[in-house]
Amino acid sequence: MMKMNKYFLALVLILVTIWDSVSQCSMCRAVLESEQDTGQAEAINDGIVYLMAFPYILVGGVLYVVYRSFKKKKSQQNTQ
């Protein structure tokens, strides 16, 4: 159980550091920096971060299901 807590803490720390990252391609950055409105640039940054986060969440969910199935199989083998 302690090992699972370490993995959960690592996942939370990774997601927190990703959340504040600014991810833009160079062309998007050049177009948005030339405009005066910074609200649009922030909105595009937020959209990029949201699009980047969902694959990690999906992979994490699949890995969790696989982990639980192996754990369940192992516990069934130990009871027999």
Buried (B, 14 or more C-beta within 10 A) or exposed (E): EEEEEEEEEEEEEEEEEEEEEEBBEEEBBEBBEEEEEEEEBEEBBEEBBEEEEEEEEEEEEEEEEEEEEEEEEEEEEEEE
